[in-house]
Amino acid sequence: MTAHAQEQTLADLRAFDEYFQKQLTLIEQLSKLAVGSKASKHVKSVYPLFGSLVSAAHSIIFMTRSGLMTESYIIAKTYLERMVNTCYLIVCDNEEREDYLNFSIQKIQDSLTSRKKVYESMGNLAVVPMLSNVPKPDKTATKYTKTRSNEICRWAKLPVEKRIGFIKSRCPEFNDALYLEATGYITGDASEAAQGSMYGALFHTGMFFGTQNPVIGENYLNGLRQLMYLLLGGMVEGLLSAAAKELDVATLLAESARNHSALLQRAGQTPAA
Protein backbone atom coordinates (compact mmCIF):
# COMPACT_ATOMS: atom_id res chain seq x y z
CA MET A 1 0.00 0.00 0.00
CA THR A 2 1.40 3.35 -1.04
CA ALA A 3 1.80 6.19 1.44
CA HIS A 4 -0.99 8.09 -0.32
CA ALA A 5 -3.37 5.12 -0.20
CA GLN A 6 -2.60 4.55 3.46
CA GLU A 7 -3.29 8.20 4.22
CA GLN A 8 -6.59 7.95 2.36
CA THR A 9 -7.55 4.83 4.33
CA LEU A 10 -6.80 6.51 7.64
CA ALA A 11 -8.79 9.58 6.61
CA ASP A 12 -11.80 7.41 5.77
CA LEU A 13 -11.53 5.54 9.06
CA ARG A 14 -11.41 8.82 10.97
CA ALA A 15 -14.53 10.00 9.16
CA PHE A 16 -16.53 6.91 10.18
CA ASP A 17 -15.10 6.97 13.70
CA GLU A 18 -16.08 10.62 14.16
CA TYR A 19 -19.54 9.97 12.70
CA PHE A 20 -20.20 7.28 15.29
CA GLN A 21 -19.01 9.52 18.10
CA LYS A 22 -21.23 12.39 16.93
CA GLN A 23 -24.22 10.03 16.94
CA LEU A 24 -23.43 9.00 20.50
CA THR A 25 -23.69 12.61 21.66
CA LEU A 26 -27.29 12.54 20.42
CA ILE A 27 -28.04 9.68 22.82
CA GLU A 28 -26.62 11.74 25.67
CA GLN A 29 -28.72 14.73 24.62
CA LEU A 30 -31.82 12.53 24.41
CA SER A 31 -31.18 11.24 27.93
CA LYS A 32 -31.04 14.78 29.33
CA LEU A 33 -34.16 15.72 27.38
CA ALA A 34 -36.09 12.72 28.75
CA VAL A 35 -35.10 13.34 32.36
CA GLY A 36 -36.04 17.01 32.17
CA SER A 37 -39.40 16.43 30.49
CA LYS A 38 -42.69 16.16 32.36
CA ALA A 39 -44.44 14.77 29.28
CA SER A 40 -42.04 11.88 28.85
CA LYS A 41 -43.13 8.69 30.58
CA HIS A 42 -41.95 5.68 28.63
CA VAL A 43 -38.73 7.27 27.36
CA LYS A 44 -37.87 8.43 30.87
CA SER A 45 -38.50 4.92 32.23
CA VAL A 46 -35.68 3.49 30.08
CA TYR A 47 -33.22 6.38 30.23
CA PRO A 48 -30.76 4.33 32.38
CA LEU A 49 -30.25 2.19 29.28
CA PHE A 50 -28.93 5.23 27.39
CA GLY A 51 -25.76 5.21 29.47
CA SER A 52 -25.25 1.52 28.79
CA LEU A 53 -25.53 2.18 25.05
CA VAL A 54 -22.89 4.90 25.20
CA SER A 55 -20.51 2.82 27.34
CA ALA A 56 -20.82 -0.16 24.96
CA ALA A 57 -20.20 2.15 22.00
CA HIS A 58 -17.05 3.59 23.54
CA SER A 59 -15.81 0.04 24.15
CA ILE A 60 -16.40 -0.73 20.48
CA ILE A 61 -14.45 2.36 19.42
CA PHE A 62 -11.54 1.52 21.72
CA MET A 63 -11.31 -2.09 20.54
CA THR A 64 -11.77 -1.22 16.88
CA ARG A 65 -8.99 1.36 17.05
CA SER A 66 -6.81 -1.25 18.77
CA GLY A 67 -7.42 -3.83 16.04
CA LEU A 68 -9.44 -6.11 18.34
CA MET A 69 -12.17 -6.76 15.81
CA THR A 70 -13.56 -10.05 17.12
CA GLU A 71 -13.93 -8.48 20.55
CA SER A 72 -15.54 -5.36 19.09
CA TYR A 73 -18.09 -7.54 17.27
CA ILE A 74 -19.06 -9.21 20.55
CA ILE A 75 -19.73 -5.82 22.16
CA ALA A 76 -21.44 -4.62 18.96
CA LYS A 77 -23.99 -7.42 19.39
CA THR A 78 -24.58 -6.20 22.94
CA TYR A 79 -25.02 -2.63 21.70
CA LEU A 80 -27.43 -3.80 18.99
CA GLU A 81 -29.65 -5.77 21.37
CA ARG A 82 -29.65 -2.98 23.94
CA MET A 83 -30.69 -0.54 21.24
CA VAL A 84 -33.50 -2.81 20.02
CA ASN A 85 -34.71 -3.34 23.60
CA THR A 86 -34.65 0.38 24.36
CA CYS A 87 -36.71 1.21 21.28
CA TYR A 88 -39.07 -1.69 21.98
CA LEU A 89 -39.64 -0.65 25.60
CA ILE A 90 -40.53 2.88 24.48
CA VAL A 91 -43.32 1.70 22.17
CA CYS A 92 -44.53 -1.57 23.75
CA ASP A 93 -47.48 -2.12 26.08
CA ASN A 94 -47.21 -1.66 29.85
CA GLU A 95 -47.47 -5.40 30.50
CA GLU A 96 -44.32 -6.08 28.49
CA ARG A 97 -42.54 -3.23 30.21
CA GLU A 98 -43.40 -4.81 33.56
CA ASP A 99 -42.11 -8.16 32.30
CA TYR A 100 -38.79 -6.50 31.54
CA LEU A 101 -38.53 -5.10 35.07
CA ASN A 102 -39.63 -8.36 36.72
CA PHE A 103 -37.09 -10.30 34.68
CA SER A 104 -34.35 -7.95 35.86
CA ILE A 105 -35.46 -8.35 39.47
CA GLN A 106 -35.31 -12.13 39.13
CA LYS A 107 -31.84 -11.92 37.58
CA ILE A 108 -30.69 -9.97 40.63
CA GLN A 109 -31.97 -12.81 42.80
CA ASP A 110 -30.27 -15.47 40.67
CA SER A 111 -27.01 -13.52 40.64
CA LEU A 112 -26.97 -13.10 44.41
CA THR A 113 -27.60 -16.81 44.92
CA SER A 114 -24.86 -17.83 42.48
CA ARG A 115 -22.35 -15.37 43.89
CA LYS A 116 -23.02 -16.46 47.44
CA LYS A 117 -22.01 -20.02 46.52
CA VAL A 118 -18.81 -18.82 44.84
CA TYR A 119 -17.96 -16.46 47.68
CA GLU A 120 -18.39 -19.23 50.24
CA SER A 121 -15.89 -21.43 48.39
CA MET A 122 -13.40 -18.64 47.61
CA GLY A 123 -13.69 -16.55 50.78
CA ASN A 124 -10.38 -17.74 52.17
CA LEU A 125 -8.53 -16.81 48.96
CA ALA A 126 -9.88 -13.35 48.20
CA VAL A 127 -11.74 -10.52 49.89
CA VAL A 128 -15.38 -10.97 48.91
CA PRO A 129 -18.65 -9.29 49.94
CA MET A 130 -20.76 -10.81 52.66
CA LEU A 131 -24.04 -12.16 51.32
CA SER A 132 -25.43 -13.87 54.38
CA ASN A 133 -29.07 -13.08 53.62
CA VAL A 134 -30.27 -13.45 50.06
CA PRO A 135 -33.85 -12.09 49.86
CA LYS A 136 -36.61 -14.31 48.54
CA PRO A 137 -37.87 -13.45 45.04
CA ASP A 138 -41.02 -11.42 44.57
CA LYS A 139 -44.04 -13.45 43.45
CA THR A 140 -44.32 -11.42 40.24
CA ALA A 141 -40.79 -12.45 39.27
CA THR A 142 -40.93 -16.17 40.02
CA LYS A 143 -41.98 -17.10 36.50
CA TYR A 144 -38.39 -16.36 35.43
CA THR A 145 -36.83 -18.59 38.07
CA LYS A 146 -34.28 -21.02 36.68
CA THR A 147 -34.98 -24.72 36.73
CA ARG A 148 -32.91 -27.53 35.28
CA SER A 149 -35.58 -28.49 32.79
CA ASN A 150 -36.85 -25.04 31.89
CA GLU A 151 -34.50 -22.08 32.17
CA ILE A 152 -36.09 -18.88 30.94
CA CYS A 153 -33.29 -16.80 29.45
CA ARG A 154 -35.20 -13.89 27.96
CA TRP A 155 -37.87 -11.49 29.16
CA ALA A 156 -39.42 -10.99 25.72
CA LYS A 157 -41.35 -13.63 23.81
CA LEU A 158 -40.35 -12.11 20.46
CA PRO A 159 -36.87 -12.66 18.95
CA VAL A 160 -34.83 -9.62 17.96
CA GLU A 161 -36.08 -9.54 14.35
CA LYS A 162 -39.71 -9.69 15.47
CA ARG A 163 -39.13 -6.96 18.04
CA ILE A 164 -37.75 -4.78 15.24
CA GLY A 165 -40.89 -5.45 13.22
CA PHE A 166 -43.06 -4.58 16.20
CA ILE A 167 -41.26 -1.27 16.68
CA LYS A 168 -41.91 -0.46 13.03
CA SER A 169 -45.62 -1.25 13.45
CA ARG A 170 -45.85 1.26 16.31
CA CYS A 171 -43.48 3.83 14.78
CA PRO A 172 -43.74 4.13 10.96
CA GLU A 173 -40.69 6.43 10.79
CA PHE A 174 -38.48 3.77 12.36
CA ASN A 175 -35.83 2.47 9.93
CA ASP A 176 -36.42 -1.25 10.41
CA ALA A 177 -34.44 -2.12 7.27
CA LEU A 178 -31.22 -0.73 8.76
CA TYR A 179 -31.82 -2.54 12.06
CA LEU A 180 -32.40 -5.84 10.27
CA GLU A 181 -29.27 -5.32 8.17
CA ALA A 182 -27.23 -4.62 11.29
CA THR A 183 -28.66 -7.72 12.98
CA GLY A 184 -27.77 -9.93 10.03
CA TYR A 185 -24.34 -8.37 9.62
CA ILE A 186 -23.21 -8.50 13.25
CA THR A 187 -25.05 -11.23 15.15
CA GLY A 188 -23.72 -14.33 13.41
CA ASP A 189 -20.05 -13.36 13.47
CA ALA A 190 -20.33 -12.01 17.02
CA SER A 191 -21.88 -15.26 18.25
CA GLU A 192 -19.14 -17.31 16.61
CA ALA A 193 -16.49 -15.07 18.17
CA ALA A 194 -18.05 -15.43 21.63
CA GLN A 195 -18.34 -19.21 21.27
CA GLY A 196 -14.69 -19.57 20.30
CA SER A 197 -15.02 -21.23 16.90
CA MET A 198 -12.16 -21.06 14.42
CA TYR A 199 -14.28 -18.92 12.14
CA GLY A 200 -15.16 -16.60 15.01
CA ALA A 201 -11.50 -16.14 15.89
CA LEU A 202 -10.35 -15.37 12.36
CA PHE A 203 -13.25 -14.08 10.25
CA HIS A 204 -12.00 -10.48 10.43
CA THR A 205 -8.77 -11.40 8.63
CA GLY A 206 -10.64 -12.28 5.45
CA MET A 207 -8.72 -15.53 5.09
CA PHE A 208 -11.94 -17.53 4.67
CA PHE A 209 -12.84 -15.37 1.70
CA GLY A 210 -9.61 -15.80 -0.21
CA THR A 211 -7.92 -12.56 0.90
CA GLN A 212 -4.42 -13.99 1.26
CA ASN A 213 -2.68 -10.81 0.15
CA PRO A 214 -1.85 -8.66 3.24
CA VAL A 215 -2.89 -5.45 1.48
CA ILE A 216 -6.24 -6.91 0.45
CA GLY A 217 -6.65 -8.30 3.95
CA GLU A 218 -6.07 -4.85 5.46
CA ASN A 219 -8.61 -3.33 3.09
CA TYR A 220 -11.09 -6.03 4.08
CA LEU A 221 -10.55 -5.27 7.76
CA ASN A 222 -11.00 -1.54 7.19
CA GLY A 223 -14.24 -2.28 5.37
CA LEU A 224 -15.50 -4.15 8.44
CA ARG A 225 -14.61 -1.19 10.66
CA GLN A 226 -16.33 1.35 8.44
CA LEU A 227 -19.52 -0.64 7.96
CA MET A 228 -19.81 -1.36 11.68
CA TYR A 229 -19.56 2.35 12.50
CA LEU A 230 -22.06 3.20 9.78
CA LEU A 231 -24.67 0.66 10.94
CA LEU A 232 -24.32 1.26 14.67
CA GLY A 233 -24.30 5.03 14.22
CA GLY A 234 -27.34 4.85 11.97
CA MET A 235 -29.27 2.97 14.64
CA VAL A 236 -29.26 6.09 16.81
CA GLU A 237 -31.71 7.68 14.40
CA GLY A 238 -34.07 4.77 15.02
CA LEU A 239 -33.90 5.44 18.75
CA LEU A 240 -34.73 9.09 18.13
CA SER A 241 -37.68 8.10 15.95
CA ALA A 242 -39.08 5.92 18.72
CA ALA A 243 -38.55 8.68 21.30
CA ALA A 244 -40.38 11.13 19.04
CA LYS A 245 -43.66 9.52 20.13
CA GLU A 246 -43.28 11.40 23.43
CA LEU A 247 -40.61 14.03 22.98
CA ASP A 248 -39.83 16.81 20.54
CA VAL A 249 -36.61 15.48 19.05
CA ALA A 250 -36.82 17.23 15.68
CA THR A 251 -33.55 19.06 16.35
CA LEU A 252 -31.76 15.83 17.22
CA LEU A 253 -33.14 14.07 14.13
CA ALA A 254 -31.97 16.94 11.95
CA GLU A 255 -28.51 16.77 13.51
CA SER A 256 -28.39 13.01 12.88
CA ALA A 257 -29.22 13.62 9.22
CA ARG A 258 -26.46 16.26 9.01
CA ASN A 259 -23.97 13.85 10.57
CA HIS A 260 -24.80 11.27 7.91
CA SER A 261 -24.54 13.76 5.07
CA ALA A 262 -21.19 14.99 6.38
CA LEU A 263 -19.91 11.42 6.50
CA LEU A 264 -20.90 10.78 2.88
CA GLN A 265 -19.15 13.98 1.84
CA ARG A 266 -15.94 13.14 3.72
CA ALA A 267 -15.62 9.42 3.01
CA GLY A 268 -13.55 8.76 -0.06
CA GLN A 269 -12.33 12.31 -0.45
CA THR A 270 -8.65 12.92 -1.01
CA PRO A 271 -7.00 14.19 2.19
CA ALA A 272 -5.72 17.73 2.11
CA ALA A 273 -2.05 18.07 1.23
Sequence and secondary structure as in RCSB ss.txt:
>XXXX:A:sequence
MTAHAQEQTLADLRAFDEYFQKQLTLIEQLSKLAVGSKASKHVKSVYPLFGSLVSAAHSIIFMTRSGLMTESYII
AKTYLERMVNTCYLIVCDNEEREDYLNFSIQKIQDSLTSRKKVYESMGNLAVVPMLSNVPKPDKTATKYTKTRSN
EICRWAKLPVEKRIGFIKSRCPEFNDALYLEATGYITGDASEAAQGSMYGALFHTGMFFGTQNPVIGENYLNGLR
QLMYLLLGGMVEGLLSAAAKELDVATLLAESARNHSALLQRAGQTPAA
>XXXX:A:secstr
  HHHHHHHHHHHHHHHHHHHHHHHHHHHHHHHHHT SS SHHHHTTHHHHHHHHHHHHHHHHHHTT HHHHHHH
HHHHHHHHHHHHHHHHS HHHHHHHHHHHHHHHHHHHHHHHHHHHHHTTTS            GGGGGG   SS 
    S SS HHHHHHHHHHH TTS HHHHHHHHHHHHHHHHHHHHT HHHHHGGGTGGGT  SHHHHHHHHHHHH
HHHHHHHHHHHHHHHHHHTTTS  HHHHHHHHHHHHHHHHHTT     
